[in-house]
């Protein structure tokens, strides 16, 4: 029982932290923007005309619930991945759900004429594995982290 409460608290804290990061980084150059985790996407936003910026801001507002759900599922996945014995079936299920949510976002962006402002998805694409970020050791390279 105590373990279940601890896991629930951890997922909640990670989810809230993730939402703060999502709010701070969403948009071109942030989460989902060109340039993956930043950089080129900030320039893309600066180069948008006022009408496109307004359309993009409306798109983000209209899809806030989907973005929130993506962040919550990513936090759950990270919590599972950092567990001593990750449950592969749960990770696979969450990965599929995240993929479907991202596909939905991209379809909506295409309908709105904003697909060129949507990047690889949320983040850099390889940020969910243990220690996996920007090409460091992680699940994207097929490596398991050492226990140190």
N, C-alpha and C positions, 0 to 999 in steps of 0.2 A: 504494500500500500504506500509506504513512504517513497519507494522508488518511482511509482506512478506519479505521485505528487511532484517529486523532484523533476521528472521528465517533463511534465506539463508546465511547470514553472520555467524550465529552461527554454522550451519551445516558445512560450509566451514572451519571455524577455528577448529571445533572438528575433522573434517576429516583429516586436515593437522596434527593436534596433534597426532591423532591415527596412521597415517602413520609413523610419527617419532618413535613412540613406537614400531610399527611393525618392522621397519627396525632395531631398537636396540635390539629387543627381539626375532626375528624369528629364528626358528631352534630348534633342540632338547633342551628341557629345557626352551625354550622361548615359543612363541606363537605356539601352535600345537605340541609341543614336549612332550615326556614322562615326567610325573611329573607336568603336567598342567601348572602352572605359573612359573616353574623353579625347582631348586633342582635336582631331579634325572635325568632330561634330560641333564643337563650340564655334568654329569658323563657319560651318554650314548654317548654324542658327543666325549668325551675324550677317550672312549673305542673303537670308530670306527677305522677301519684300513684306510689307506690313500686312497685306491680305493673307499671305501664306502663314505668317506668324500667328495671326488671329485664328486661322483655320486649325493650325497645329495645337494651339492652346485649347481650343474648343474640343478637339479630338482627345487630348489628354484628360480634360475634365469629364467628358462623356464616358471615358473608359477607365476611370479611376478605380472602380470596383474590380475590374479584371486585373489591373496592375497590382492592386492590393492582394488579390488572391494569388498572383504569381509570387509576390514577395513572401507571403505566408508559407506557401508550399516550398519555396527555396529554403526558408529557415528550417522547416521541418526536415527537409532533405539533408541540410547541413548537420542538424542535430543527430539524425540517423547515421550519417557518414562518420561522425566523430565518436559514435558509441564504440564500446570495446569490441562488440561483435555486430557489425551492421547487418540488418536484415535485407538481403538482396531483393526479395520480393517487394517489400515496402518501398525501397529505393527505386526499383523499376517502375512501380505504380506511380510514385510521385513524379519521376522523370517524364513518364508518359503524359501525366496531367499537366505538367509545366509546358511540355511541347505543344499540347493541344491549345492551351491558353495563349501561348505565343503565336501559334498559327492563326488563332482567332483575331489577335491584335493586328497581325500583318494583313489579314484579309480586310479588316475594317480600315486599316491605313490605305490599302490599295483602293478601296471604294471611295475614300475621301481624297484620293490623289496625292497621298503623302508617303507612299511606299519607299521613295528614295531617301526619306529621313528616318527610316527604321533600319537599324543595323542587324547584327547577328542575333539579337534578342536582348535579354536583360544581362548586362554585364559583358564580360569578355569571352564568354563561351566555355571557359575551362576553370571557372572560379569555384565550382561546387565541390570538387574533390578535396580530400584532406591535403592541405598545403598546396593545392593546385591553383596557381594564380600566375599569370604572365609567364608561362613556360617553366616555372619551377616544378619540382617533383610533385606529382599528383596523379589522379586517376586518368587524366587525358593521355599521359605518357605510359600508362600501363604499370606504373610502379606503386607499391604500397609504401607509405611513410614508415620510417624507422620508429621504434618505440621510445626514442629519447626526447 
